[in-house]
Amino acid sequence: MWTIYTNMTIAKLKIYHFRNIDFAEIEPSTHFNFIIGDNGSGKTSFLEAIYMLGHGKAFRHQLSSRVIQHHQPELILFSNIISPSGKINSVGLSKSRSGDNKIKINNDEGFKLAELAKLLPIELITPEGFDLLNGGPKYRRSFIDWGCFHHYNEFIMLWNNLRRLIKQRNALLKNVHNYNQLRPWDKELIPIANQVSQIRADYINQICPEIIQTGQEFLPEYTLDCQFYQGWDEMEDYAEILIAHFERDRALNYTTMGPHKADLRLRVNNIPIDVLFSRGQLKLLMCALRLAQGEFYAKQTQQSCLYLLDDFASELDLTKRALLAKRLKSTGAQVFISAVDQEQIQSMVDENDKIFHIKSGIISA
């Protein structure tokens, strides 16, 4: 029996000058929302606009100039977000071509992107999401850090300090001649590195059983192994690692070991899954990871996050689509799904859901 949690939902959404969407206004369902349109119609842009409300950036393009309409100086996003307690928060985000963000929450200014992310936690499943499994470690670190950010209040400050110190250390490596010149920075870096690594390890220890269980449901023929790598040998002291690797770091002009090299290693019978699995299996496992993370978040916070699925039918047969839809329905979360053809999602639609059609950036219910 599934537990239905209260959820943070978007009650109203307005989009101005975002990619090929000049203007759109919708009032989505608190359950499933389907966005149907041909390739290039703007359905992915619609999902990207929602994603930007929770992250301050799009998921396909990092440069503001790529998502702001070419004849406009900025894009504007506005939403009414209903909290689990029933409170309505009005949220506005504008982004200029220079990348500057202006954030308003309940008409007050001066908020940071981290406060948007706390207000609207989002799990994203896209065709590009394969990077989570067959891309570099940075994609899996982002997966880990999403969870750490939402479950440990102190994490964001530690993570920001870690990034600052690593950046400063890398700059200093270009000019120092002996390790003693780095000691003051490493003295500050080491305890923060250990704290970040401990939080990550604690989070992974908690969520790995959820990942393994969900992976078993999606791919019952495999037993997944899930291990956290902190960025250096856990049996060695990080202070000694930095000393031992100083000459190598100086030659390369960057810090070769540390939390910025952490990874989540997923294997079956000691074989990396990106070597063993087909594209369809990787899509299923990627969905399993996102669902496991979202469901773990719901259990810990007693509220659901929001799910965005772009190109729902890609790489999945009817049986697997039905399995994914069932798991998503069971969360009670607000979900936005894009598809090319309404037939791909027809079996999933019930009386609580809404279908939107989009053509040349124009959305209609």
Residue, then its C-alpha position, 0 to 999 in steps of 0.5 A: m500500500w502506497t503512502i500519499y504525501t502532501n505536495m508542493t504544487i504549481a497552481k498557476l504558471k505564466i511564461y514570458h519570452f522563453r525560447n519559442i514561447d512568447f507568452a503562456e498561462i496555464e492552471p495545471s492539475t495538481h496531479f498529472n499534466f500532459i503536454i502534447g506536441d510535435n518535435g520543435s513545438g515548444k513542449t520541452s521549453f515548457l518543461e524547461a521553464i518550470y525547471m528554471l523556476g526551481h533551479g534558476k537555469a534551464f536543463r539544456h542550455q546554461l547560457s541565458s542568451r540561448v533561452i531568452q527570445h532573441h528580440q527580448p532583453e529578458l525572460i520572466l517566469f511567474s507562478n503561484i505555488i501552494s505549500p503542503s500547509g495550503k499557503i499560496n506563495s507567489v514566485g517570480l523569476s526574471k533572467s537577463r541576457s547577462g545572466d542576472n537573476k531577479i527573484k521575488i517571493n510574495n512580492d519581496e526581493g533579495f532571495k537567492l536561487a537556493e531559496l527557490a530550490k527549497l520552495l520547489p524541489i524538482e526531479l527531472i527525467t529527460p532523454e539527456g538524462f543518460d548522462l547520470l549513468n554513462g556520463g562523467p562523475k559530475y552528473r552523479r555528484s549533482f544527483i547526490d548533492w540534490g539530496c544532501f541539499h534538501h536533507y541537510n540544512e548545513f550542506i549548501m554553506l559547506w558546499n559553497n565554501l568547498r567550491r571557493l577553497i578548491k578554486q583558490r587552491n587551484a589558482l595558487l598551484k600555478n605560483v607556489h613552489n613548496y607545500n608550506q605555501l598552501r598550508p593555510w588554505d589546506k588547513e581551512l579546506i580539510p575539515i570542510a572536505n571531511q564534513v561534505s564527504q560525511i554528509r554525502a556518505d550518510y545520504i548515500n547509505q540511506i538512499c542506496p537501499e531505495i535505489i536497489q529496491t526500485g531498480q529491482e522492480f524496474l529490472p528484476e533480472y539484475t541485482l544492483d550494487c551501489q557504492f559511494y566514492q568520496g574522491w580519495d581512499e576512505m582509509e587515508d587521511y585527506a591531509e596526508i593525501l594533499i601533501a603526498h599529491f602536491e607535486r602532481d597537483r602543482a604540475l597539473n595546476y589543479t587539485t587531483m583528489g578531494p570531494h570535487k572528485a566524488d562519484l556514485r558507482l553503480r555495478v552489477n556483478n562488479i560490471p559497470i552498468d554503462v557497459l552492461f546495460s542497453r539504452g532501454q535498460l539505462k533509461l529504466l535505471m535512470c528513472a529508478l534513481r530519480l523515483a527512488q530519490g523523490e520517494f525518499y525525499a517524500k518519506q523524510t519530509q512528508q511532502s512530495c516533490l514535483y516530477l518533470l518527464d520529457d519525451f515520456a515514451s522514448e526508449l520504453d515499451l508499453t509495459k515499462r511505461a505502465l510501470l513508470a506511470k503506476r509508480l508516479k501515480s502512487t507518489g501523489a505528486q504533481v507531474f508534468i509529462s511531454a509526449v509527441d502523440q496523445e496515444q502514448i499517454q492515453s491509458m494514463v489519463d484519469e479525471n484528475d489530470k489535464i492535457f495541454h496541446i502546444k504548437s509553435g509555442i502556443i499552448s491550449a488546454 
